[in-house]
């Protein structure tokens, strides 16, 4: 199967910033492999700003976790998406 994305398990993400950095080092290994093979990275389980900052600085492509948003029902997701689209009309584009 062709691979275009790697997902970093939350067990590795949780260890970012912890005193024992062995598992956190695995995040760097996975990011290096992804760059080598030119695939995207998704880090799951981001639960604090320190984890998010580290992943941003490490050029992680995508993140998911409770720090950004808790799981939503389909109806609430659609409502927020539509509200966000309406709010974007007044905002200048990001460059």
Secondary structure by P-SEA (a helix, b strand, c coil): ccccbbbbcaaaaaacccccaaaaaaaaaaaaaaaaabbbbbbcccccaaaaaaaaaacccccccccccccccaaaaaaaaaaaaaaaccccccc
